[in-house]
Amino acid sequence: MTFYPYLTSALIVALLLADHPAFADGEKVNEVVVRGNRRVEASAILSAVSIKAGDRLDSSSTDRDIRAIFKLGQFQDVQVSSEPSSDGVVLVFSVIEKPIVRNVSFIGNKEIKQEKLLEGLAVRRNSIFAQKDLVTSVAKLKKQYLDEGYYLVEIEPMVEQRSPTEYQITFRINEGNKIRIGEINFEGVSAFSARKLRGVMETKEEWFMSWLTGAGTYKEEVLRNDALLLADFYANNGYIQVKVGEPVVKLADDKESLLVQISVTEGDQFRVGEISFKGDILYTEKEIRENLKTEQGEVFSRANLRADISTLTDMTADKGYAFSNVMPDTNPDPEKKLVNIAFDIDKGELVYIERISIMGNSKTRDKVARREMRLMEGELYSSTGFKRSKQNLMNTGYFEEANVSTAKGSSSNKLNVNVDLKEKATGAFTIGGGYSSLDGLIFQGSVSQSNFMGLGLKANLAAAIGGKSNTYSIGLTDPYFMDSKWTLGVDIYRNERDYTDYSRRLTGGDIKAGYPLTDFIGLFGMYKYEIKDIYNPTFNYLYWNELDSVNYPLNQTTTSSIYASLTNNTTDFRFDPSSGMVNTLSVEYAGLGGNNKYLREIMDNTIYYPLWWKLVGSAKFALGAVQQVGSIIPIDEKFYLGGIGTLRGYAARTVCPIKDGLYVGGEREMFGNLEIKFPLLQEFGVKGVTFFDYGNSWSGDNIMPDKMLLSYGVGIRWASPMGPLRLEYGIPVNPRPGIDNKSGRFEFAIGSLF
């Protein structure tokens, strides 16, 4: 039952106190006692009392003691009285304890479990009851249900007395039906379509996939933030006088959906007028303007202005002025609809790096982290070096977090740099399996350590056994050999794989080395020696081998080759890029001894670009050629496209010249992939992808293939605990009769292959 708490207890104690006479100042206190306490020990109460046995009564002291007992926070009422005793009085503090909540329960909750409802609730078990906590708890419970889409939820709190100071709290919940946002409408909008504005908002309308994406769920704070996003969107498109009203949410007439109405006063669109600079200008005006996003005559954008402030600050800081300040003076001209901008630059004083401290690296050696820094002790501060240091540390893959911060040094022109690292597990022992459309079912085991002995060494011992391939490998790489910038490594491996027309076994090893020319550009070289065995031919392949054993070889040969590449990598995060590019030019020459001879050149370029919302676009283009060097090009060293790595929708290693049913490979290749990635379940790292692929491989002197094969499709990617997972469906645009499935094919791969 619901009632006014404390009433019964208060009446009982009031009647008890009525029998006690008031005391007189100056009387001797023989004893101090506490009455009415149930939970709180008398000794705990008396410890707050200043009057002791033997003292003389004083009304000011007793008043002070009453206040002290109240401050303990356990009592709703405190009274003091005295009882006569031989040659003095007994001083009595009578208390009424605040009631406590013995239990909290729920009735009617089906969609949200009790454990979740209890999280962060103001009313808790074994806590002191307060009416305000009850009101706060009801509001919190309603918010939990609103966030799940239960807009019509009703919550009634019930307080039941179990004893004079103990209560049972029960929340009766009527959840109602789940209601999502059916429509988002705008008033006063003319510059942009409603669809465009809805795309800016985080709140979305309900659609048939809402059960998966959560679209249409009403969250008050998110919708309120959407108003700010809309205002920012307008300001980034020249509408600097825009006013976006607070969203109004109401229940539709059918009581099955919510309607959101947002009022917008757009104002006029402004463009950029004159751009000028004053103060401490360290670069030529041409250099500055080349780095700015804001240009005269273009639509004014507040986001571009903020980016330009950051750019000018970084440019000044790269000269050593760590505390530079850039103030933009924007002067709108309502008549001309222009915004004139004057950047006022205050460089401050030159700042030097005094000390760099590395913390949190319990396993990783200090030098391993320090060598990734692009700031040096005793040198001038650099904003670019500061940002690059953190990026380098994260790109090692050794750390879950790498926080780089600055602190004041011993003087005003000195800074200390603090690097706080959170290491992650870099070693792994795995026994598992995987599947790929190329290799079939695979069982694999591996021991790897990418930060061996805390020195940054990369070591691996791996085996993968499957229906179409077996791979065994062991290797060790030192990315900073002898504490230099050189990378040095060695691998030994054995690989067996079944192809369409034959099987191939490779046993070999390599020695590799690399050297970074800059933070973005690196050289890489490798010497490789392999013993190759082609066996288990199909009937067609065996037939052609008998006619031409040079072009269709069997049995064992050897390859001795040298490989070199030049790579430019400007991506923001190498393990999952969202911006930047990777450009690689590689050459491999086989002919340093051995039977197999050829020259292979490949150019591979991929660019990543963040699109609107959280979409990331990427474009890959690869071009390759393999040439004769004194003898026939080995059939297995030619180009074969198709499959999840090149042209999805076409079977692996089938996109190439075909001779009498045999896939003989091409001497040239060209292919590309256009992709757009987007988050599906961001908290689990699941992403979706749409793609368009094109390419072919061919022989002869033609620069371009006679026919370009095309495909498109969608897929899902997940960085699962088992390894990266890809599930993609490709549909060929121009399928080849008798080879390709017109309706498309799944491409599936999971697990790390060695």
Buried (B, 14 or more C-beta within 10 A) or exposed (E): EEEEBBEEBBEEBEEBBEEBEEBEEEBEBBBBEBBBBEEBEBEEBBEBBEBEEEBEBBEEBBEEBBEBBBEBEBBBBBBBBBBEEEEBBBBBBBBBBBBBBBEBBBEEBEEBEEEEBBEEBBBBEEBBBBEEBBEBBBEBBBBBBBBBBBBBBEBEBBBBBEEBBBBBBBBBBEBEEBBBBBBBEBEEBEBBEEEEBBEBBEBBBBEEEBEEEBBBBBBEEBBEBBBEBBBBBBBBBBBBBBEBBEBEBEEEEEEEBBBBBBBBBBBEBBBBBEBEBEBBBBBEEEEBBEEBEBEEEEBBBBEBBEBBBEBBBBBBBBBBBBBBBBEBEBEBEEEEBBBBBBBBBEBBEEBBBBBBEBEBBEBBBBBBBBBBBBBBEEEBBBBBBBEBBBBBBBBBBBBEEBBBEBEEBEEEBBBBBBBBBEBEEBEEEBEBBBBBBBBEEBBBBBBBBBBBEBBBBBBBBBBBBBEBBBBBBBBBBBBBBEEEEBBBBEBEBBBBBBBBBBBBBBBBBBEBBBEBEEBBEBBBBBBBBBBBBBEBBBEBBBEBBEEEEEBBBBEEBBBBBBBEBBBBBBBBEBEBBBEBBBBBBBEBBBBEEBBBBBBBBBBBBBBBBEEEEEBBBBBBBBBBBBEEBEEEBBBBBBBBBBBBBBBBBBBBBBBBBEEEEBBBBBBBBBBBBBBBBBBBBEEEEBBBBBBBBBBBBBBEEEEEBEEBBBBBBBBBBBBEEBBEBBBBBBBBEEBEEEBBEEEBBBBBBBBBBB
